[in-house]
Amino acid sequence: MDIRIGILNAPRELSFESAQTSAEITEQVESALNSGSVFLQLADNKGKLYIVPVAGIAYVEVGTEESRRIGFVG
């Protein structure tokens, strides 16, 4: 699952892949935003933990689970 998080006042977004499903990630983001949490914590495929201040989140984009194509498409 591709995840991209836009950070306020930052020129680049945070982008990584996670083994979690779209529903799990959406639930974590909604929970952090609605509960008044200070941080959102998400882990990637390699075990890295990303801790993002909730107040600085501009957007969260959760991609689809689709395999990447290799070669030419005709």
Summary of the structure (lengths in Angstrom):
residues: 74
radius of gyration: 13.8
end to end distance: 26.0
largest distance: 49.3
contacts: 162
relative contact order: 0.30
helix: 23%
strand: 35%
